Amino acid sequence: MVGINAGIYFTCITDIPWTGDAIFVLFLLCLFGACVLIGTTYDVFYRRLKLTATPKDEGKHKRLNETEEHNVDEVQHLSKEEAGNEGQDEKEGEGTTGKSDGPVEKTNETFEEAKDEPQPPGRRRRGVLAGILDGILMSFSCVNNGLKILNCEKTAGNLGALNGIRVISMFWIIWGHTNQFLLFGRLDNPFDVLTNVLGQFWFRITTEATFSVDTFFVLSGLLLTYLTLKHLAKSEGKLNWFLFVFHRFWRITPLYMVCIGIWSSLLVHIGTGPDKEEFYSGVRATCADYWWANLLYINNLVPYPGSVNLCMGWSWYLANDMQFFLLSPIFLILLSRPKWRKIGIGSVIGVAITSCLITAVVAGYWGYPVGNYPQPFNNRTATQPADADRIYAKPWCRIQSYMVGIFVGYLLYSVKDQKMKIPLIWNLLGWILSLGVMFTLIFSLYGSSHTDPLPNWFAALWLGFNRFIFSSCVGWVAFACLTGNGGPVDAFLSWGFWQPLSRLTFGAYLLHPMVIFLFVKNQKTSFHWTILDTGFFCVANIVVSYGWAFVLSLLVEGPMMGIEKALLKRSK
């Protein structure tokens, strides 16, 4: 009647039944919440009041709080790359020492006052059990865990610049995923984005956001190597390799599995949307078939082929990081022994170069293109190349960045905790080259198109070596900052503001795609892409993701770490 062609659709909103797995995940979260309530009550209304009952105990309580709230070890400051994990990396750092050296172990000192006095076996046994119970209860205290997360104080030996690198890289990942999931979600102007936005110069920051993952691999290998070599030097080469692996698994798996449960079972019950139920039904079916691959950290290899059938598709990073971690003792042992160090250095470089060559060969064989609007060079892959099945998520193609991290970590260890003054001209040259090369890698393919494609040989070499080169530049930034040659860049990256966010980065990595899909799948109308709207959505995603990460850190991550420390400390 008024000359407007309107489209009308109807969506039948039905009650989604609560399945057994959803009920179990909800029960598990409630159980964690109850434990946190009990632990916090014990901490606030019993332990602290008891310790302040007398002036003598008040002094002990003061020292106890100072230790718990401020003596957070350097490894925890660098956690969760990704995550970090996370991480990030608290996972490697605490595991490398093979002992509990974080702040939680200090919580039991009130039960150890008389440890040097002779005691009957029965009393000693009761004291040990009381100490374990105290440690477990304190592990669930949200006051205790919250103070650790929010602590911004710098400590001696803290590798603070890595906090800023980690968090900024996480922001870059969230920006990239925000655009990716919106573009393949429900846009009302996808053609406009593909034709007018994708080829713009500034949008290369989005299309090349995958470099941020290589940054996490570098940080993970760097921290693992630096902290492990320091421990091996102090312990004359002794390290409990079983605890080394166990700690890593225990550190990341509980939160990882809880997030899988939330993703596959609970999100479908939040909100309403026209295709939400269908989408999450597919998620639930995939996770029901392949959750075990995630638990074993082989989900970047199984199923094959099937990059679209991953349970929590973005968790491929954790599988790679765990696989590299399990291989790391080979390099760490070689690098820790003077007679074998040259072999170790050669092995690290050799593995990195081999990974680059393998990636180049695979990319050339399958005809992977590069640039804007690329088309494959051959028909060996059906339609668009299944990149995650052949290059992107495969450990033999991604280990090159981890090797860069191991090499830089060894260089930092070789400095022996001393500031190394690089001559000004060489320092400036290093910064200009590293930042210039990173800028080139991100923006140099601007202007390429499918009508005038880059040749196959160039694409193969680019895909084979671009991540290694970018990782090497990140390695320089980390090395320069940590040796006192970073100037204002180091001051910015070491800013105390980054520390709490760095500790939450592992959780934010796991949770941020859930936040995006929670928004996308509950929309009743299509989303119109503009840089302003997407920017606001990305900022909101960052805030909500880190908020959820903080809550789950108090519920799951912090308590699990505290329980491990309490039990392992008492077992020695």
N, C-alpha and C positions, 0 to 999 in steps of 0.2 A: 504493500500500500504506500509506503513512503520511499520506495526505491532502494531499500537496503536488503541485501541477501544475507540472512542470518542463518547460522548453523546451530542446530539444537541437538544436544545429546542428553541421554539419560544414563545414570549410573545407579544400579541397585545396590544400596549399602546393606550388607548382610553381616550378621554377627559371626566373627571368626572364632571357631572353637579353640579352646585351650588344649593343646596337645600335651602328652606326657613330658616331652623334652622341654617345652616352654614352662610348665609347672615346676620342673626340676631346677631350671636355671633361675626362676624367680625365687624358689625356696633357698637356693644356694646364696643368692644375693641377700636375702633376708637373714640367713644364718650368719653371713659375714657382718651384716649390720648389727645383729645382736651381740656378736663377739666384740665389735668395736665399742658398743655401748657399755658392755661389761668392763672391757679394758680401760676405757676412759674413766669410768666411775672408780675403778680401782686406783688409777693414777691420781685423780684429782681429790677424791674423798677419803682415801685410805693411805696410800703410799706417801704422798706429799705431806699430808697432815701428820702422819706418824713420824716422818723425818724431821718435822719442825716442832716436835713436842718438847724438846729440851734445847737450850742454847748450844750444847755440843752437837746435837743432831742437826740443828739449824745450820751450823757451819758446813756440815757434810752435805746437807740438802742444797745449800748454795753452790757448793763445788759440783754437786751432781748435776744441777740444772745447767750450770755453765758448760759442763762437758757435753750434756745431751743436746743443748741448743746451739752450741757454737763450735764444738770440736768435730765438725763434719769433715771426714777425710777427703783428700783431693779426688779420689776416684768417684765418690758420690756426686761431687760437683760436676762431673763430666759425664753423667749417666744418660742412657736412653737415646741411643741413636737408632736407633733406629734401627733407630732406632733403632732405639737406638737403641735401637736400642742398642733404640734404643740406645740406638742406644747408644754408642753412647756410651769410655763406656763403663758404666758401673758394673755391667755384666762381666766384662773382662777384668776390670781392675780388681774387684774383690776376689774374683776367682783366681787371679794370678798369684796372690799371696798364699792361697790355700788355707787361710785362717780368717777369723772374724775380727777385723780390726776397725770396724766402724763404730759409731756412737752408741749403738744399742748395747754393746757388750759392757758399757760403763754402767748400765742401769742396775747391775747386780752387785755393785760394790758393797752395799750395805749388808749383804749376806756373806761377805768375805772378810769382815773386820777381824775375825778371830782365826783366820785360816792358818796363821803361823803357830797357834797354840795347839798343844796336844788335845785331841778330842776322842771320845769313845767312838767306835765304828758306827753305832746306831745314830748318834747325834750327827756325825759327819754325813751319813747317808741322808738324814732328814734335811741337813743344810743344803746338800746338793739338789735334792728334789725341790726344796723351797726356792733355791736360786733359779732352777729351770722354770718353775711355775711363775715366778716373778718376771722372768724374761719373756715368757709367752704372753702373759697378761699385758705387760708393757708394750709388746709388739703390736697390740691392737689399740693402743691409746691414740686417738686422733689428735690429742694435744701434742704428744711426743712426736708423732709422725708429721703433723702439720708444721711444727717448729723446724724440723729438719728440712722439709721441702721449701719453706719460705725464707730460710736463712740466707742472707746476702753477704755475710762477712767473708772476706778473703782470708785464706789461711796460707801458711808457709808451704811452698811447693805446689800451690794450686796452679793448674794449667788453664788459667781463666780464659784465654783467648778462644779456646775450643768451645766454650759455652756459646759465645756469640755466633761462631761459625755454624754450630749445630742448630740453633734456633732460627737463624736467618734461612738456612737451608730448608728447615721444616716449613717456614712460611712460604718458601718458593714451591715446595711440593704441594701445599694446600692450594696455592693459586693455580698451579697447573691442573690439579685434579678438579678444582671447581669449574674451570672452563671445559675440561674434557667431559665430565659427567653431565654438564648442562648441554653441551653440544650434541651428545648422543642421548640426551634425555627427551625433554619436551620443550623445544624452542619453537616460537612462531616465525622466526626469521633465520633458519639455518642456512638458507641459500645466500642470504646477505653476508652472514659471517664467513662462509666458505669462500665467497668470491671477492668481497671487499675488505674484510678484516684480516683473514688468515695471511694474506700476502704483505701486510704492512710491516714496516721496519720494527716498530716497537713491539709487535706481537711475537717476535722471535723470542722474547723473554718467556712467553707461554709455551711455544712449540719446543723450545730447548730446555724446559724445566726438568727433564729427566737427568740432566747433569747433577742435579741436587742429590740424587741417590748415590752417585759416585763419591760425592763429598762425604756421605755417611760411611761408605766403605773405607775411605781414607782415614777418617777419624777412628773407626773401629780398629783397623790394623795398627794405627799409630799408638793408641792407648794400650792395646794388648801388648805390643812389643816393648814399649817404654817401661810399663809397670812390671811386666814379667821379668825383664832383664835386670831391673833394679832388685827385685826380690831374689833372683838366682844369684846375683853378686853378693848379697848380704847373707844368704843361706848356704854359700859354698856349693851352689848348683843343685840343692835339694828342693824338691817341690812335689807335693802330693798331686799327681796328675789325675787321679780319680776325682778328688775334690775340685780340681781345676775344671773338669768337665761337668761334674754334678752341679756345682754352683751355677754355672752358666745355664744349664737346663732349668734348674729351680728358679733362677732369677727371672726368666722371661716367660716360662710356660704357664704358670697359673693365670696371670693377667691375659695372656694370649688366648687360652682356652675359654675364659669367661667372656672375652670379647666375641669369640666365635659363637658362643651360646646366645649372646645378646643379638648378634647379627642374624643368626639363622632362626631364632625362636621368638624373640620378644618384640623386635621392631615392627613386625606385622600388626601388632596389637595397638600401636600408637598412631592415632589419626585415621583419616579416611582419604582415599584417592581413587580415581577411575581405574588404574591398573596396578594398584599397590598389592592387592592380594595375589594376583598372577605373578608379579615380580618376586615377591618373597616366597611364594611356593616353589619357584625355581631355585632360589637361594637355599631353601631348606632341603630340597631334594639333593642338590649338589653337595652340601655339607654332610648330609646323611651318608652319602656314598664315599666321600673322600676326606672326612675329618681326621682319619688316622694318618693320612699323608702329612697333614699339618702337624700333628703330634710328633711324628718322626722327623719332621723338617726335611721332607723330600717332595713337598708340594710344588716345587719348581721343576720336578722331573716326572711326577705322576699326577694326573693321567697324561699320556702322550699318544697321539696328538690331542690337544684339548685345552688350549690356553683360555678358552671361554668357560671351561668347566671347573675352574679353581674355586675352592671354598675360601672366601675372602681373598679375591684375586690379588690385592695389593700386598698380601703376606708373602709373596714370592721372595721379597727382600730378606725376610727372617730366615727362610730356608737357605739362601745363599750365604748369609752371614754365619749361620751355624755350621755349615759345611766348611767354610774357610777357617772358622775357629777350630774345628776338629783337625784340620790339616796343619794348623799353626805350630804345634809342638816340634814338628820336623825342623822348621826354620828357626824357632826359638832356641832349640838345643844347639844347633850349629852356630848361631850368632852369639851364644853365651860362652862358648869355649874358644879361647884365643887361637888354638891350633886349627880350628875349623871355621873361623870367621870368614875367611876369603871364600871358602866353599859356600857358606851361608849367603854371603852377599851375591855371589855368582848365581846361586839357586834362585834367589828372590828376583833378580834381574831377568834370568832366563825364563822363569815362569811367566813374568809379566809380558815379555816380548813374544813368547809362544802363544799366550792368550790373544795378543793383538793379531798375530798372523792367522790363528784359527778363525777369529772373527772376520778378518778380511776375506779369507777363502770361502767361508760359509756365505757371507754377504754377496761375494761375486758369483758363486755358484747359483744361488737362488735369485739373483738379479735384483737385490734390494736397491731402491733408488734413494736419493737424498734431495733436499730442497723443498720448495713449495709445490703443492699439488703433484706429488710424484706419482709416476707409473712404473711398475716393475719392468725390468729389462727382458724378462722371458716369462714363459708360462709354466714354469716348474711349480709355482704355488698357485693354488686355485684362487681366483679373484684377487683380493688383497692378501699380501703375504702375512702368514701367521707368525709375526715377528717374535712373540713371546715364546713360541715353541722352538725356535731355532737360534735366536741370538739374545733377546732382551733379558730373559729370565734364566739363562743357562750359566752355570757356575764357571765353565771353561771360557766363557766370553766375558764374565764380569770380574774374575779374580784379579785382573790387571790393576784395578784401582786399589784393591786390598793390599796387593804387593807394594804399591807406592806407599801406603800407610805403614807397612812393616819397615820399609827402607827408611822413611823419615823418623819413625820411632827409634830405630837403631841409631840414627845420627844424633837424635836428642839424647839418647842414653850415653853416647860417646862423649858428649860435652860434659858429662859428670856434674849436672846441676849447676854449672857455672855459666854466667853470661858470656856469650861469645861475641866480641865486637867485630862486625863485618866492616871493612873499609867503606867509607861513604859512597864512593863511586860504584863499587860492586853492589852495595846494598840498593842504591837507586836503580842500577841496571837490572837487578833481580826483580824489583817491584814493577818497573816499567814493562819488562818482558812478560812477567806472570799475568799482570792485569791486562796487558795488551793482547796476549794470546787468548785469555779467557773471553775477552770482548770479541775477538775475531771468531772464535769457535761458536759463540752464541749468535752473532749477527751476520757473519760473512755469507751465508746462503740466502740472505735477503735478495729478492729479485729473480731468483731462479724459478723456472716454471716447466710444466710438462711439454710446452711447445718447443722449448729449447733446453732439453734436459742435460745435466752434467753427465759425462761419459761413465760407463760401467766401471772402468778401472779406478776412476777417481772416487766414485761412490764406495767401492770396496775398501780402498785405502782409508777413506774418511771414517767409515763405520768401524774399521779395524783399529784405528789409532786415536780417534778424537777423544775418547773417554780416558785413555791413558795420559794424553797430553793435558787434558783439563785437570785430571787428578794430580799430576805433577805440579801444576800451578797452585792448586790448593795446598799441596804439600809444602811448597815454598812459603806461602802465606802463614801456615801454621808454624813452620820452623823459624821464620824470621820473627814472628811475634813472641814465640816461647823462648827465644834466645836474646831478647832485648833489642831487636832491630826493627820493631814494628811501628814505633812512633805513635802518631795519632790513631792509626788503624788498630794497633794493639790496645790502646786506651779505650777505644770504642768497643771492640770485641770482648774486652775483659770487664766491661761495665757490670756492676753487681746486679743490675736489672735482669740480665740474661740467666743468672744462676737458677732461680726457681723454675723458670720456663724450661731450662735445659733438663732439669730433673723430671719434667713432665712430658718431654718430647716423645719418649717411647709410647706412652699412652695416647698422646695426641695423634701419633702416626697410625695407631690401630683404629682410632675412633673417628677421625675426620671424614673418611668416606661415608660412614654411617650417618653423620650429620648432614652431609650433602644429599644422600638418597632419602633421608627422612623428610627433607624439604621438597625435593623434586617429586617424590612419589605421593605426596599429600597435596600437591597443587591441583586445584580444580580447573585451572586454565593454564594455557601455555605461558612460558617465561619468555619475555622479549629481551634479547641480549643487547646490552649497551655496556660500555666500559664502566660507567658510573654505577649502574645497577649491580653488575658483576663484582665490582670492587667492594661495594657495601656488603654484598653477600659473602665475599671472601673474608672480610674482616669479622663479620658475625660468625662465620664458620670457625675462624681461629679462636675467637673468644669462647664459643660453646665447646669446641673440641678440647681446649685446655681446661675448661671448667669441668667437663666430664672426666678428663684425665686426672684432675686433682681429687675428685670424689672417689674414683676407682683406685687411686694410689692409697688413699686412706682406708678403703675397704679391703683391698686385695694385695696390692703390690708391696706396700710398706709392711703389713703384718707378715706376709710370707718371707720377706727378707729377714725380719726380726726373729721369726721362729727358727730359721736356719742358723742364725748367729747364736741364738740362745742354746740350741741343741749341740751345735758343733763345738762351741766354746766349752761346754760342760763335758764333752766326750773326750777331751784331750787330757 
